[in-house]
Amino acid sequence: MLTDGGSHFVTAMTLAALSEEPVHTTLWDLKDETEMGHIQLSREADLVVVAPGTADLLARMAAGIADDLATTLLLATDKPVLVAPAMNVRMWSHAATRRNVATLRRDGVTVMEPDEGTMACGEYGPGRLPEPARILAAAETLLAPAARPLQGRHVLVTAGPTHEPIDPVRYLANRSSGKQGFAIADAAARAGARVTLIAGPVTLPTPAGVDRVDVETALEMAAAVRATLPADAAVMVAAVADWRVEATGQKLKKGMAAAALPLTENPDILAALSRAPDRPRLVIGFAAETERVIEHATAKLARKGCDWIVANDVSGDVMGGDANAVHLINAADVESWAELPKTEVAARLIARIADALGPAA
Ligand code: CTP
């Protein structure tokens, strides 16, 4: 695909002749669009490589703008996206570009570091298009079967809070952001698993290639978990509300609350799953604790009957933050990890799961 900007440097004819492949240039090609050309293109690809990734294109991608064929395809694709940036050194280090790169990486896009050296504009620094061999290596890593140890596996992940309605305008909730669970779903998909992500009410973007089921309440989450089985592994990251309220159809008035809030305990989704006859081979719970973290989490492991517990101290700003210091606990031992970005916690946990499950038959 050649963008408008690109066509000022090379022609579609040159690219078509050299690649011996058709070159697409416009979103408004009538024939292609009656066949939903941009959707088709995004489905047929295994990987989308953006090279060169200009400052402008990065900004439009980060904002989700879809005003030409390239950006429309990038918004429509559920495949991995690799960006090889190329721009002036000061454009690369500008706060706006830093922000856009961070956003794209958070969205799951692989943005390479540009090469450093002399630029077309005569300046020196990072911003040069990575050498083709580096781009090729990055593409191969994203496609490599060796990096897909969960190929053929089905992984179930729950994430986010649940909302328990009190009346038509109010609900009980907690501070869970869903970030850790979404990062785990993303890492599992990148490792080649089929992933079902059962998400409570959060506005995070769905990781590429993940099947997402949105739920609101603990009861809905419990039903969605049942409906998702069988699975090879389940990672229950959601902060499920412990109680629900017998919701009333009418808005509660001042003074009515104390009498009108009888709490009923919600079912324990993790404990039920751990003891189900069709339980996944590996069932992993999370434990959010504010004190005596390892002791409480170890007790939870036994009580819930799961195989591992990932315990974290949520007394700071872990909920909603981007980093997490966790302990991985099983019946035999406790392993404490240093504070890591939630994406890195996810990648390590997925590597451990892949290791425990071994290759699929
Ligand atoms: N969990 C669940 N269903 C519930 C409550 C919790 O499946 N009704 C799961 C969570 O997804 C998590 C684990 O159990 O994997 C532990 O959640 P946590 O809130 O730490 O534990 P609780 O069982 O609520 O225990 P407590 O509130 O006493 O700490």
Residues whose N, C-alpha, C, O or C-beta is under 5 A from the ligand:
A	BS01	CTP	M236 V237 A238 A239 V240 A241 D242 N266 P267 D268 I269 L270 G285 F286 A287 A288
